[in-house]
Amino acid sequence: MRALICHSAKDLRIETTELPPMGPDQVRVNVAFGGICGSDLHYYYEGANGAFVVKEPLMPGHEVAGYIDLDPSGAFEKGLAVTIHPATFGKSEAGIEDHPHLWPGGAYLGSASTWPHTQGAAAEYVIFRKD
């Protein structure tokens, strides 16, 4: 499949990649629409978004919508329109229980803030968790 990959500042390529194998409780989404966020622009123009430097090939894209292409569990029918929540929340801590975006250990699609980087959704197909 084709995917958009950022290697460094002003080095953005359309490449052929393989989808990772699906795990339990995951679905394959045929990406139909993707937004371009300010962080994507920073990765392209500067090779970094603030302190988060592209250190390995990074697939940007965290504003995405598409259609269920495959759900082995049968919970979602093929063709169902979906939007994707780009955050994976970390673990709750006292005092911030109601603010999951602040929980330590979280990640965000298409971000160099983690190592290895959290790959995004600028591709024809992407595997996502169902929850």
All heavy atoms as an XYZ file, in Angstrom:
992
protein
N       0.845     -1.175      0.000
C       0.000      0.000      0.000
C       0.885      1.232      0.000
O       2.060      1.166      0.361
C      -0.917     -0.034      1.216
C      -0.262      0.530      2.437
S      -1.297      0.700      3.833
C      -0.005      0.818      5.029
N       0.302      2.354     -0.370
C       1.054      3.604     -0.371
C       0.857      4.342      0.948
O      -0.223      4.313      1.530
C       0.603      4.485     -1.524
C       0.981      3.927     -2.877
C       0.456      4.754     -3.995
N      -1.007      4.823     -3.854
C      -1.774      5.700     -4.461
N      -1.255      6.600     -5.247
N      -3.076      5.689     -4.292
N       1.944      5.001      1.384
C       1.907      5.782      2.617
C       2.813      6.988      2.457
O       3.773      6.971      1.684
C       2.364      4.943      3.806
N       2.507      8.029      3.185
C       3.306      9.250      3.198
C       4.275      9.152      4.366
O       3.854      8.945      5.507
C       2.378     10.453      3.369
C       2.956     11.829      3.152
C       3.486     11.977      1.731
C       1.885     12.871      3.423
N       5.579      9.298      4.098
C       6.595      9.117      5.136
C       7.519     10.328      5.179
O       8.076     10.737      4.158
C       7.444      7.844      4.877
C       6.549      6.611      4.702
C       8.464      7.649      5.984
C       5.786      6.182      5.929
N       7.693     10.878      6.375
C       8.607     11.996      6.597
C       9.935     11.435      7.118
O       9.968     10.736      8.127
C       8.016     12.959      7.627
S       9.070     14.382      7.980
N      11.022     11.748      6.409
C      12.344     11.275      6.819
C      13.132     12.342      7.557
O      13.952     12.022      8.412
C      13.127     10.785      5.596
C      12.567      9.520      5.037
N      13.008      8.274      5.418
C      11.575      9.305      4.131
C      12.329      7.347      4.777
N      11.450      7.940      3.984
N      12.914     13.592      7.189
C      13.590     14.725      7.826
C      12.971     15.992      7.253
O      12.044     15.924      6.451
C      15.103     14.684      7.558
O      15.363     14.793      6.169
N      13.500     17.128      7.622
C      12.962     18.389      7.117
C      12.947     18.388      5.586
O      13.948     18.059      4.952
C      13.795     19.561      7.637
N      11.806     18.691      5.035
C      11.569     18.796      3.585
C      11.881     17.517      2.816
O      12.178     17.553      1.630
C      12.309     20.002      3.013
C      11.796     21.300      3.620
C      12.387     22.493      2.956
C      11.823     23.744      3.632
N      12.461     24.954      3.181
N      11.830     16.394      3.510
C      12.023     15.085      2.879
C      10.803     14.223      3.188
O      10.789     13.450      4.136
C      13.306     14.424      3.393
C      13.594     13.099      2.684
O      12.817     12.694      1.795
O      14.602     12.465      3.043
N       9.759     14.416      2.384
C       8.491     13.716      2.531
C       8.293     12.885      1.273
O       8.366     13.412      0.157
C       7.377     14.750      2.687
C       6.005     14.286      3.116
C       6.048     13.680      4.517
C       5.041     15.472      3.094
N       8.055     11.569      1.443
C       7.979     10.675      0.286
C       6.722      9.814      0.340
O       6.289      9.421      1.419
C       9.178      9.729      0.264
C      10.513     10.402      0.363
C      11.625      9.366      0.488
N      12.805      9.961      1.098
C      13.841      9.257      1.528
N      13.843      7.935      1.411
N      14.874      9.865      2.069
N       6.201      9.511     -0.841
C       5.161      8.488     -0.944
C       5.899      7.176     -1.150
O       6.668      7.032     -2.105
C       4.195      8.773     -2.100
C       3.442     10.080     -1.833
C       3.228      7.605     -2.281
C       2.553     10.515     -2.965
N       5.686      6.242     -0.235
C       6.412      4.969     -0.270
C       5.442      3.798     -0.233
O       4.311      3.936      0.227
C       7.364      4.880      0.928
C       8.426      5.958      0.930
C       9.398      5.832      2.087
O       9.275      4.895      2.907
O      10.298      6.678      2.171
N       5.907      2.670     -0.679
C       5.154      1.431     -0.562
C       5.548      0.766      0.746
O       6.741      0.571      1.010
C       5.457      0.492     -1.750
O       5.092      1.170     -2.961
C       4.678     -0.796     -1.633
N       4.559      0.488      1.576
C       4.804     -0.124      2.886
C       3.884     -1.320      3.073
O       2.934     -1.507      2.318
C       4.555      0.887      4.032
O       3.178      1.261      4.006
C       5.420      2.121      3.896
N       4.165     -2.081      4.069
C       3.326     -3.220      4.429
C       2.529     -2.875      5.680
O       3.028     -2.196      6.578
C       4.195     -4.455      4.716
C       4.968     -4.963      3.521
C       4.074     -5.533      2.444
O       3.048     -6.162      2.777
O       4.381     -5.321      1.259
N       1.309     -3.350      5.734
C       0.524     -3.208      6.954
C       1.050     -4.179      7.999
O       1.398     -5.316      7.659
C      -0.940     -3.556      6.687
C      -1.846     -2.436      6.247
C      -3.188     -2.996      5.822
C      -2.023     -1.420      7.341
N       1.101     -3.763      9.259
C       1.471     -4.729     10.293
C       0.349     -5.746     10.458
O      -0.799     -5.482     10.078
C       1.621     -3.862     11.548
C       0.807     -2.649     11.285
C       0.820     -2.436      9.796
N       0.645     -6.895     11.018
C      -0.423     -7.871     11.234
C      -1.444     -7.316     12.231
O      -1.103     -6.536     13.112
C       0.303     -9.095     11.803
C       1.654     -8.626     12.191
C       1.943     -7.360     11.466
N      -2.694     -7.721     12.052
C      -3.746     -7.272     12.968
C      -3.683     -8.062     14.260
O      -3.475     -9.265     14.248
C      -5.126     -7.453     12.334
C      -5.385     -6.486     11.202
S      -7.001     -6.718     10.432
C      -8.076     -6.283     11.783
N      -3.871     -7.361     15.360
C      -3.960     -8.003     16.661
C      -5.415     -8.172     17.054
O      -6.325     -7.739     16.339
N      -5.629     -8.795     18.211
C      -7.014     -8.938     18.672
C      -7.614     -7.560     18.940
O      -6.916     -6.622     19.319
C      -6.879     -9.752     19.957
C      -5.447     -9.664     20.348
C      -4.656     -9.329     19.133
N      -8.899     -7.439     18.733
C      -9.627     -6.186     18.969
C      -9.134     -5.040     18.100
O      -9.117     -3.893     18.534
C      -9.573     -5.798     20.455
C     -10.254     -6.827     21.333
O     -11.286     -7.376     20.910
O      -9.748     -7.108     22.424
N      -8.720     -5.365     16.879
C      -8.319     -4.324     15.936
C      -9.134     -4.447     14.654
O      -9.690     -5.510     14.356
C      -6.826     -4.429     15.602
C      -5.928     -4.063     16.758
C      -4.468     -4.076     16.343
O      -4.012     -4.950     15.609
N      -3.723     -3.094     16.832
N      -9.193     -3.329     13.928
C      -9.873     -3.286     12.639
C      -8.947     -2.645     11.620
O      -8.048     -1.887     11.977
C     -11.201     -2.492     12.708
C     -12.201     -3.176     13.612
C     -10.965     -1.061     13.136
N      -9.191     -2.961     10.365
C      -8.468     -2.301      9.277
C      -9.396     -1.249      8.674
O     -10.547     -1.534      8.360
C      -8.045     -3.315      8.220
C      -7.182     -2.686      7.118
C      -6.619     -3.733      6.191
N      -7.683     -4.389      5.447
C      -7.603     -5.631      4.962
N      -6.521     -6.357      5.139
N      -8.610     -6.151      4.293
N      -8.854     -0.028      8.551
C      -9.632      1.089      8.021
C      -9.038      1.519      6.684
O      -7.827      1.697      6.563
C      -9.636      2.271      9.020
C     -10.278      3.505      8.410
C     -10.344      1.869     10.310
N      -9.910      1.683      5.691
C      -9.535      2.260      4.409
C      -9.647      3.769      4.601
O     -10.751      4.304      4.757
C     -10.492      1.758      3.325
C     -10.161      2.291      1.959
O      -9.438      3.260      1.809
N     -10.716      1.654      0.953
N      -8.528      4.463      4.635
C      -8.500      5.897      4.916
C      -9.051      6.659      3.714
O      -8.585      6.468      2.589
C      -7.073      6.363      5.264
C      -7.023      7.865      5.454
C      -6.567      5.636      6.511
N     -10.035      7.517      3.979
C     -10.658      8.299      2.915
C     -10.288      9.779      3.005
O     -10.153     10.440      1.983
C     -12.175      8.137      2.971
N     -10.140     10.281      4.215
C      -9.873     11.702      4.424
C      -8.840     11.875      5.523
O      -8.892     11.191      6.534
C     -11.149     12.443      4.835
C     -12.274     12.270      3.865
C     -13.270     11.335      4.090
C     -12.333     13.039      2.716
C     -14.309     11.158      3.189
C     -13.366     12.870      1.810
C     -14.356     11.932      2.043
N      -7.927     12.795      5.314
C      -6.939     13.109      6.341
C      -6.668     14.604      6.355
O      -6.512     15.222      5.292
N      -6.660     15.170      7.521
C      -6.353     16.590      7.651
C      -4.854     16.805      7.774
O      -4.085     15.872      8.023
N      -4.440     18.039      7.571
C      -3.040     18.416      7.766
C      -3.008     19.345      8.973
O      -3.605     20.415      8.951
C      -2.463     19.110      6.523
C      -2.505     18.148      5.333
C      -1.036     19.587      6.797
C      -2.128     18.788      4.012
N      -2.341     18.920     10.007
C      -2.274     19.660     11.265
C      -0.998     20.500     11.301
O      -0.046     20.245     10.560
C      -2.281     18.657     12.413
S      -2.287     19.408     14.045
N      -0.969     21.453     12.190
C       0.237     22.255     12.373
C       1.444     21.414     12.717
O       2.557     21.699     12.257
N       1.249     20.351     13.495
C       2.390     19.483     13.834
C       2.938     18.813     12.583
O       4.153     18.669     12.428
C       1.995     18.442     14.879
O       0.987     17.583     14.386
N       2.060     18.418     11.648
C       2.511     17.822     10.386
C       3.375     18.817      9.610
O       4.405     18.447      9.039
C       1.322     17.406      9.525
C       0.444     16.352     10.174
O       0.974     15.499     10.903
O      -0.773     16.394      9.941
N       2.953     20.066      9.600
C       3.723     21.100      8.902
C       5.086     21.313      9.554
O       6.096     21.478      8.863
C       2.936     22.411      8.857
C       1.651     22.369      8.024
C       0.890     23.675      8.169
C       1.950     22.058      6.573
N       5.137     21.298     10.880
C       6.424     21.433     11.577
C       7.348     20.272     11.247
O       8.540     20.466     11.005
C       6.224     21.534     13.090
C       5.765     22.873     13.552
N       6.594     23.981     13.562
C       4.564     23.291     14.007
C       5.923     25.018     14.012
N       4.669     24.630     14.292
N       6.812     19.037     11.256
C       7.650     17.888     10.911
C       8.200     18.044      9.495
O       9.357     17.735      9.241
C       6.892     16.567     11.047
C       6.632     16.156     12.473
C       5.362     15.812     12.905
C       7.666     16.093     13.395
C       5.120     15.430     14.215
C       7.438     15.716     14.706
C       6.162     15.385     15.109
O       5.950     15.016     16.403
N       7.377     18.531      8.567
C       7.831     18.692      7.189
C       8.866     19.819      7.072
O       9.954     19.611      6.544
C       6.666     18.969      6.240
C       7.159     19.320      4.861
C       7.711     18.344      4.040
C       7.129     20.629      4.400
C       8.213     18.661      2.789
C       7.625     20.953      3.146
C       8.163     19.973      2.352
O       8.670     20.286      1.116
N       8.547     20.989      7.532
C       9.431     22.144      7.325
C      10.679     22.131      8.202
O      11.740     22.583      7.779
C       8.668     23.456      7.553
C       7.761     23.805      6.405
C       6.387     23.735      6.546
C       8.282     24.184      5.175
C       5.548     24.047      5.483
C       7.458     24.491      4.105
C       6.093     24.422      4.268
O       5.268     24.724      3.204
N      10.559     21.605      9.430
C      11.672     21.698     10.389
C      12.253     20.344     10.788
O      13.281     20.300     11.466
C      11.192     22.437     11.638
C      10.698     23.845     11.307
C       9.738     24.396     12.361
O       9.642     23.828     13.460
O       9.079     25.402     12.055
N      11.571     19.261     10.454
C      12.027     17.946     10.883
C      11.782     17.706     12.364
O      12.294     16.755     12.939
N      10.980     18.576     12.962
C      10.679     18.469     14.389
C       9.416     19.256     14.690
O       9.056     20.192     13.973
C      11.823     19.008     15.220
N       8.760     18.867     15.755
C       7.631     19.619     16.291
C       8.032     19.992     17.711
O       7.936     19.178     18.623
C       6.350     18.783     16.276
C       5.160     19.551     16.777
O       5.104     20.764     16.696
N       4.186     18.830     17.307
N       8.573     21.192     17.867
C       9.125     21.576     19.165
C      10.328     20.707     19.477
O      11.237     20.563     18.657
N      10.307     20.076     20.644
C      11.422     19.226     21.072
C      11.377     17.831     20.448
O      12.311     17.058     20.613
C      11.408     19.090     22.599
N      10.309     17.512     19.716
C      10.119     16.157     19.194
C      10.662     16.055     17.775
O      10.001     16.416     16.803
C       8.650     15.756     19.273
C       8.075     15.932     20.645
C       6.943     16.690     20.851
C       8.691     15.354     21.751
C       6.418     16.861     22.116
C       8.185     15.522     23.016
C       7.042     16.276     23.209
N      11.876     15.549     17.674
C      12.622     15.479     16.421
C      12.356     14.150     15.718
O      12.327     13.097     16.361
C      14.139     15.643     16.701
C      14.953     15.513     15.423
C      14.412     16.971     17.386
N      12.197     14.196     14.400
C      12.054     12.977     13.604
C      13.399     12.266     13.606
O      14.371     12.753     13.038
C      11.594     13.295     12.163
C      11.582     12.036     11.311
C      10.225     13.960     12.174
N      13.451     11.108     14.275
C      14.693     10.332     14.393
C      14.642      9.047     13.579
O      15.637      8.345     13.467
C      14.954      9.985     15.858
C      15.157     11.203     16.729
C      15.332     10.796     18.177
C      15.412     12.018     19.062
N      15.365     11.662     20.472
N      13.467      8.717     13.070
C      13.267      7.553     12.216
C      12.136      7.920     11.263
O      11.393      8.882     11.515
C      12.906      6.323     13.044
C      11.542      6.414     13.706
C      11.158      5.150     14.463
O      11.794      4.103     14.263
O      10.197      5.207     15.242
N      11.967      7.208     10.165
C      10.870      7.532      9.260
C       9.532      7.589     10.013
O       9.203      6.683     10.788
C      10.896      6.395      8.245
C      12.332      5.966      8.227
C      12.785      6.099      9.661
N       8.810      8.677      9.801
C       7.562      8.926     10.524
C       6.416      9.120      9.542
O       6.480      9.981      8.670
C       7.697     10.184     11.389
C       6.417     10.680     12.065
C       5.954      9.694     13.137
C       6.639     12.059     12.672
N       5.367      8.317      9.702
C       4.139      8.519      8.948
C       3.303      9.531      9.719
O       2.876      9.257     10.830
C       3.350      7.213      8.794
C       2.086      7.381      7.964
S       0.981      5.941      7.996
C       2.075      4.597      7.632
N       3.090     10.727      9.156
C       2.276     11.719      9.854
C       0.799     11.360      9.760
O       0.434     10.336      9.183
C       2.592     13.015      9.102
C       2.917     12.562      7.720
C       3.573     11.213      7.869
N      -0.031     12.239     10.292
C      -1.470     12.085     10.124
C      -2.184     11.590     11.347
O      -2.023     10.439     11.737
N      -2.924     12.496     11.983
C      -3.749     12.065     13.104
C      -5.175     12.598     13.015
O      -5.982     12.329     13.879
C      -3.102     12.441     14.445
C      -2.741     13.883     14.582
N      -1.440     14.322     14.417
C      -3.467     14.971     14.837
C      -1.409     15.632     14.578
N      -2.630     16.055     14.838
N      -5.478     13.326     11.961
C      -6.857     13.771     11.723
C      -7.374     12.964     10.547
O      -7.067     13.258      9.384
C      -6.867     15.271     11.440
C      -6.350     16.063     12.632
C      -6.069     17.516     12.312
O      -6.026     17.884     11.121
O      -5.885     18.276     13.268
N      -8.126     11.898     10.832
C      -8.414     10.913      9.796
C      -9.826     10.328      9.925
O     -10.340     10.169     11.025
C      -7.340      9.793      9.823
C      -7.372      9.032     11.125
C      -7.477      8.860      8.663
N     -10.399     10.048      8.764
C     -11.689      9.363      8.687
C     -11.634      8.391      7.521
O     -10.865      8.563      6.581
C     -12.823     10.367      8.488
N     -12.442      7.369      7.593
C     -12.459      6.386      6.521
C     -13.580      5.399      6.716
O     -14.605      5.704      7.337
N     -13.358      4.183      6.209
C     -14.384      3.148      6.217
C     -13.778      1.841      6.716
O     -12.661      1.496      6.348
C     -14.944      2.953      4.806
C     -15.532      4.232      4.254
C     -14.764      5.086      3.478
C     -16.843      4.583      4.551
C     -15.297      6.273      2.996
C     -17.382      5.771      4.073
C     -16.598      6.607      3.302
O     -17.124      7.778      2.834
N     -14.530      1.128      7.530
C     -14.078     -0.194      7.974
C     -13.867     -1.055      6.736
O     -14.757     -1.173      5.884
C     -15.105     -0.855      8.913
C     -15.282     -0.048     10.208
C     -14.715     -2.311      9.212
C     -14.090     -0.038     11.140
N     -12.687     -1.630      6.642
C     -12.366     -2.524      5.534
C     -12.401     -3.975      5.987
O     -12.774     -4.853      5.228
C     -10.986     -2.171      4.975
C     -10.618     -3.029      3.794
O     -11.317     -2.945      2.768
O      -9.644     -3.796      3.897
N     -11.993     -4.200      7.252
C     -11.959     -5.562      7.784
C     -12.088     -5.521      9.293
O     -11.359     -4.780      9.959
C     -10.650     -6.256      7.390
C     -10.434     -7.672      7.931
C     -11.470     -8.638      7.356
C      -9.030     -8.148      7.625
N     -13.024     -6.288      9.818
C     -13.158     -6.509     11.255
C     -13.370     -7.989     11.469
O     -14.485     -8.496     11.313
C     -14.324     -5.715     11.845
C     -14.497     -5.975     13.336
O     -13.676     -6.699     13.938
O     -15.474     -5.451     13.915
N     -12.297     -8.721     11.789
C     -12.417    -10.169     11.941
C     -13.460    -10.596     12.977
O     -14.020    -11.677     12.882
C     -11.014    -10.614     12.362
C     -10.118     -9.543     11.830
C     -10.910     -8.275     11.944
N     -13.740     -9.749     13.972
C     -14.721    -10.113     15.000
C     -16.153    -10.012     14.491
O     -17.065    -10.574     15.096
C     -14.571     -9.206     16.224
O     -15.120     -7.917     15.962
N     -16.366     -9.263     13.415
C     -17.718     -9.088     12.899
C     -18.529     -8.017     13.615
O     -19.701     -7.817     13.309
N     -17.917     -7.311     14.552
C     -18.648     -6.278     15.289
C     -19.014     -5.092     14.409
O     -20.051     -4.461     14.622
C     -17.816     -5.809     16.488
N     -18.160     -4.768     13.437
C     -18.418     -3.646     12.532
C     -18.495     -4.173     11.104
O     -17.619     -4.918     10.668
C     -17.299     -2.600     12.625
C     -17.155     -2.003     14.000
C     -16.060     -2.306     14.789
C     -18.113     -1.124     14.501
C     -15.912     -1.758     16.052
C     -17.978     -0.567     15.760
C     -16.881     -0.884     16.538
N     -19.517     -3.737     10.380
C     -19.642     -4.216      9.011
C     -18.732     -3.442      8.076
O     -18.430     -2.266      8.297
C     -21.090     -4.162      8.538
C     -21.619     -2.795      8.236
C     -23.051     -2.841      7.737
O     -23.928     -3.306      8.474
O     -23.272     -2.396      6.596
N     -18.292     -4.125      7.034
C     -17.441     -3.500      6.023
C     -18.183     -2.314      5.414
O     -19.368     -2.390      5.112
C     -17.066     -4.518      4.942
C     -16.104     -3.955      3.928
C     -15.625     -5.012      2.952
C     -14.679     -4.357      1.961
N     -13.763     -5.280      1.390
N     -17.455     -1.193      5.270
C     -18.036      0.002      4.683
C     -18.566      1.002      5.698
O     -18.963      2.097      5.325
N     -18.587      0.633      6.975
C     -19.052      1.552      8.018
C     -18.131      2.763      8.079
O     -16.912      2.621      8.184
C     -19.075      0.845      9.376
C     -19.495      1.704     10.568
C     -20.970      2.067     10.469
C     -19.205      0.958     11.871
N     -18.697      3.974      8.010
C     -17.906      5.200      8.091
C     -17.449      5.418      9.543
O     -18.243      5.273     10.473
C     -18.729      6.386      7.616
N     -16.170      5.759      9.698
C     -15.610      5.966     11.038
C     -14.669      7.173     11.047
O     -14.098      7.533     10.017
C     -14.830      4.724     11.532
C     -15.753      3.537     11.739
C     -13.705      4.350     10.571
N     -14.544      7.789     12.193
C     -13.467      8.746     12.448
C     -12.620      8.143     13.548
O     -13.104      7.354     14.362
C     -13.986     10.128     12.868
O     -14.782      9.990     14.051
C     -14.789     10.771     11.780
N     -11.365      8.513     13.593
C     -10.421      7.891     14.511
C     -10.009      8.879     15.593
O      -9.619     10.013     15.288
C      -9.164      7.406     13.754
C      -9.563      6.478     12.597
C      -8.171      6.754     14.695
C     -10.356      5.251     12.992
N     -10.095      8.452     16.833
C      -9.568      9.264     17.939
C      -8.062      9.047     17.957
O      -7.593      7.926     18.090
C     -10.193      8.843     19.265
C      -9.898      9.796     20.370
N      -8.643      9.970     20.886
C     -10.693     10.652     21.042
C      -8.676     10.875     21.834
N      -9.917     11.307     21.945
N      -7.269     10.104     17.828
C      -5.831      9.943     17.638
C      -5.011      9.661     18.893
O      -3.838      9.345     18.798
C      -5.414     11.287     17.041
C      -6.405     12.246     17.594
C      -7.699     11.498     17.694
N      -5.615      9.748     20.070
C      -4.840      9.587     21.309
C      -4.962      8.181     21.873
O      -6.014      7.548     21.800
C      -5.296     10.593     22.356
N      -3.875      7.711     22.429
C      -3.860      6.521     23.263
C      -3.491      7.023     24.647
O      -2.411      7.607     24.816
C      -2.806      5.503     22.784
O      -3.091      5.158     21.439
C      -2.809      4.259     23.645
N      -4.389      6.865     25.590
C      -4.150      7.417     26.913
C      -3.237      6.506     27.719
O      -3.256      5.293     27.578
C      -5.472      7.636     27.643
C      -6.378      8.584     26.902
C      -7.619      8.186     26.470
C      -5.966      9.873     26.611
C      -8.447      9.058     25.771
C      -6.781     10.757     25.915
C      -8.022     10.344     25.497
N      -2.438      7.128     28.581
C      -1.535      6.387     29.458
C      -2.282      5.890     30.689
O      -3.431      5.491     30.607
N      -1.628      5.971     31.829
C      -2.213      5.483     33.078
C      -2.651      6.660     33.944
O      -1.921      7.624     34.110
C      -1.206      4.629     33.824
C      -0.751      3.427     33.010
C      -0.605      2.215     33.876
C      -0.071      1.070     33.078
N      -1.039      0.246     32.487
N      -3.828      6.527     34.511
C      -4.372      7.562     35.378
C      -3.505      7.740     36.620
O      -2.902      6.785     37.112
C      -5.794      7.181     35.804
O      -6.328      8.154     36.664
N      -3.437      8.971     37.089
C      -2.729      9.275     38.334
C      -3.614     10.151     39.205
O      -4.483     10.870     38.698
C      -1.410      9.998     38.049
C      -0.353      9.107     37.477
C       1.019      9.768     37.458
O       1.153     10.949     37.839
O       1.972      9.083     37.044
N      -3.371     10.098     40.483
C      -4.141     10.897     41.439
C      -4.066     12.377     41.066
O      -3.002     12.891     40.731
C      -3.607     10.684     42.855
N      -5.218     13.010     41.105
C      -5.297     14.433     40.819
C      -5.587     14.766     39.371
O      -5.987     15.884     39.065
N      -5.379     13.798     38.465
C      -5.673     14.054     37.050
C      -6.565     12.960     36.463
O      -6.602     12.755     35.260
C      -4.381     14.214     36.210
C      -3.475     12.973     36.327
C      -3.642     15.494     36.570
C      -2.295     12.982     35.371
N      -7.319     12.294     37.312
C      -8.174     11.190     36.861
C      -9.127     11.613     35.747
O      -9.418     10.829     34.848
C      -9.013     10.629     38.023
C      -8.216     10.050     39.164
C      -7.862     11.090     40.231
O      -8.098     12.312     40.017
O      -7.347     10.680     41.275
N      -9.620     12.829     35.803
C     -10.598     13.306     34.825
C      -9.959     13.981     33.614
O     -10.649     14.593     32.804
C     -11.565     14.288     35.493
C     -12.413     13.625     36.560
O     -12.660     12.403     36.449
O     -12.833     14.326     37.496
N      -8.651     13.868     33.484
C      -7.930     14.520     32.388
C      -7.013     13.514     31.685
O      -5.798     13.612     31.765
C      -7.116     15.709     32.923
C      -7.947     16.706     33.651
N      -8.764     17.600     33.002
C      -8.118     16.926     34.970
C      -9.392     18.342     33.896
N      -9.026     17.956     35.098
N      -7.592     12.549     30.964
C      -6.776     11.487     30.366
C      -5.718     11.998     29.389
O      -4.702     11.329     29.188
C      -7.785     10.582     29.669
C      -9.016     11.413     29.521
C      -9.014     12.399     30.658
N      -5.915     13.170     28.806
C      -4.913     13.719     27.891
C      -3.623     14.087     28.620
O      -2.589     14.290     27.987
C      -5.479     14.930     27.136
C      -5.856     16.067     28.020
N      -6.959     16.032     28.852
C      -5.263     17.256     28.219
C      -7.031     17.163     29.522
N      -6.017     17.925     29.156
N      -3.655     14.145     29.950
C      -2.467     14.451     30.743
C      -1.823     13.211     31.368
O      -0.754     13.306     31.957
C      -2.822     15.440     31.871
C      -3.354     16.797     31.444
C      -3.739     17.617     32.668
C      -2.333     17.538     30.595
N      -2.462     12.070     31.249
C      -1.930     10.857     31.875
C      -0.582     10.485     31.274
O      -0.409     10.484     30.054
C      -2.881      9.694     31.699
C      -4.207      9.837     32.393
C      -4.596     10.803     33.281
C      -5.333      8.987     32.232
N      -5.883     10.605     33.691
C      -6.357      9.490     33.055
C      -5.579      7.862     31.478
C      -7.609      8.883     33.150
C      -6.817      7.261     31.565
C      -7.814      7.758     32.401
N       0.391     10.154     32.109
C       1.711      9.756     31.597
C       1.635      8.460     30.782
O       0.843      7.578     31.074
C       2.541      9.525     32.867
C       1.728      9.978     34.009
C       0.324     10.164     33.559
N       2.483      8.388     29.774
C       2.574      7.173     28.961
C       1.644      7.163     27.773
O       1.571      6.164     27.063
N       0.972      8.269     27.508
C       0.076      8.328     26.367
C       0.852      8.558     25.073
O       2.051      8.822     25.074
N       0.138      8.449     23.980
C       0.752      8.665     22.663
C      -0.289      9.285     21.752
O      -1.479      9.285     22.051
C       1.255      7.348     22.083
N       0.183      9.794     20.623
C      -0.677     10.470     19.657
C      -0.256     10.027     18.262
O       0.938     10.021     17.951
C      -0.491     11.987     19.812
C      -1.720     12.789     19.522
C      -2.767     12.843     20.434
C      -1.845     13.496     18.330
C      -3.897     13.585     20.183
C      -2.978     14.242     18.066
C      -4.003     14.282     18.993
O      -5.126     15.019     18.728
N      -1.214      9.654     17.440
C      -0.891      9.218     16.082
C      -0.022     10.250     15.368
O      -0.245     11.450     15.490
C      -2.169      9.028     15.261
C      -3.047      7.838     15.587
C      -4.317      7.886     14.740
C      -2.311      6.539     15.368
N       0.960      9.769     14.638
C       1.810     10.643     13.834
C       2.681     11.559     14.656
O       2.860     12.721     14.322
N       3.271     11.014     15.719
C       4.053     11.851     16.629
C       5.447     11.287     16.875
O       5.616     10.096     17.140
C       3.328     11.982     17.970
O       4.105     12.713     18.882
N       6.423     12.187     16.855
C       7.801     11.817     17.187
C       8.077     11.991     18.682
O       9.217     11.911     19.109
C       8.777     12.665     16.369
N       7.027     12.215     19.475
C       7.212     12.404     20.919
C       7.522     11.103     21.632
O       7.914     11.118     22.796
C       5.966     13.042     21.542
O       4.868     12.150     21.483
N       7.335      9.976     20.971
C       7.607      8.665     21.576
C       8.759      7.993     20.833
O       9.103      8.359     19.711
C       6.361      7.761     21.470
O       5.970      7.660     20.099
C       5.215      8.302     22.299
N       9.339      6.998     21.487
C      10.358      6.179     20.833
C      10.040      4.736     21.056
O       9.918      4.317     22.206
C      11.760      6.504     21.352
C      12.760      5.714     20.565
C      13.397      4.572     20.958
C      13.191      5.980     19.228
N      14.196      4.112     19.946
C      14.091      4.960     18.874
C      12.893      6.965     18.290
C      14.699      4.900     17.634
C      13.504      6.903     17.069
C      14.404      5.876     16.752
N       9.897      3.930     20.008
C       9.889      4.398     18.638
C       8.717      5.358     18.406
O       7.769      5.390     19.188
C       9.748      3.119     17.813
C       9.173      2.104     18.737
C       9.605      2.492     20.113
N       8.777      6.122     17.321
C       7.726      7.088     17.030
C       6.372      6.380     16.897
O       6.308      5.211     16.520
C       8.011      7.830     15.728
C       9.264      8.660     15.759
N       9.786      9.198     16.909
C      10.080      9.076     14.775
C      10.871      9.892     16.630
N      11.081      9.826     15.329
N       5.324      7.115     17.203
C       3.969      6.610     17.011
C       3.546      6.970     15.590
O       3.382      8.144     15.267
C       2.999      7.228     18.040
O       3.476      6.940     19.354
C       1.597      6.656     17.872
N       3.435      5.958     14.766
C       3.116      6.186     13.354
C       1.688      6.692     13.202
O       0.804      6.354     13.991
C       3.332      4.905     12.548
C       4.760      4.395     12.594
C       5.770      5.403     12.046
O       5.538      6.071     11.043
N       6.916      5.522     12.712
N       1.480      7.502     12.170
C       0.181      8.110     11.942
C      -0.667      7.344     10.943
O      -0.528      6.127     10.789
N      -1.530      8.080     10.242
C      -2.527      7.447      9.393
C      -2.534      7.983      7.964
O      -3.541      7.907      7.281
C      -3.902      7.634     10.022
N      -1.423      8.509      7.504
C      -1.341      9.019      6.134
C      -0.999      7.863      5.192
O       0.087      7.769      4.637
C      -0.303     10.127      6.033
N      -1.960      6.958      5.056
C      -1.764      5.757      4.240
C      -3.108      5.315      3.680
O      -4.160      5.799      4.101
C      -1.153      4.633      5.081
N      -3.060      4.387      2.753
C      -4.304      3.873      2.183
C      -5.109      3.076      3.210
O      -6.337      3.184      3.256
C      -3.999      2.991      0.974
C      -3.424      3.780     -0.186
C      -3.087      2.899     -1.368
O      -2.030      2.227     -1.325
O      -3.895      2.897     -2.326
N      -4.416      2.274      4.007
C      -5.057      1.457      5.039
C      -4.263      1.593      6.320
O      -3.031      1.713      6.287
C      -5.077     -0.024      4.637
C      -5.913     -0.309      3.420
C      -5.340     -0.282      2.156
C      -7.274     -0.574      3.541
C      -6.114     -0.520      1.025
C      -8.044     -0.822      2.405
C      -7.452     -0.793      1.165
O      -8.217     -1.021      0.052
N      -4.957      1.552      7.449
C      -4.300      1.611      8.745
C      -5.040      0.669      9.690
O      -6.265      0.518      9.603
C      -4.285      3.053      9.308
C      -3.544      3.111     10.628
C      -3.655      4.019      8.320
N      -4.281      0.055     10.584
C      -4.858     -0.819     11.609
C      -5.075      0.014     12.864
O      -4.161      0.699     13.321
C      -3.914     -2.005     11.933
C      -3.525     -2.796     10.670
C      -4.511     -2.900     12.995
C      -4.657     -3.506     10.004
N      -6.288     -0.065     13.422
C      -6.620      0.685     14.647
C      -7.257     -0.241     15.663
O      -7.882     -1.241     15.290
C      -7.624      1.804     14.350
C      -7.084      2.905     13.505
C      -7.489      3.054     12.194
C      -6.178      3.823     14.034
C      -6.997      4.091     11.411
C      -5.681      4.844     13.254
C      -6.095      4.987     11.945
N      -7.156      0.132     16.924
C      -7.865     -0.599     17.975
C      -9.360     -0.260     17.887
O      -9.713      0.822     17.431
C      -7.296     -0.268     19.350
C      -7.503      1.168     19.760
C      -6.790      1.498     21.092
N      -7.221      2.774     21.581
C      -6.843      3.956     21.097
N      -5.998      4.008     20.083
N      -7.297      5.073     21.618
N     -10.199     -1.161     18.319
C     -11.642     -0.935     18.214
C     -12.199     -0.054     19.313
O     -13.238      0.550     19.138
C     -12.400     -2.264     18.219
C     -12.275     -3.007     16.920
C     -13.296     -4.085     16.781
C     -13.026     -5.239     17.688
N     -13.860     -6.395     17.421
N     -11.546      0.023     20.450
C     -12.123      0.782     21.572
C     -11.812      2.242     21.526
O     -11.020      2.749     20.836
C     -11.676      0.207     22.904
C     -10.160      0.201     23.079
O      -9.427      0.476     22.128
O      -9.718     -0.099     24.191
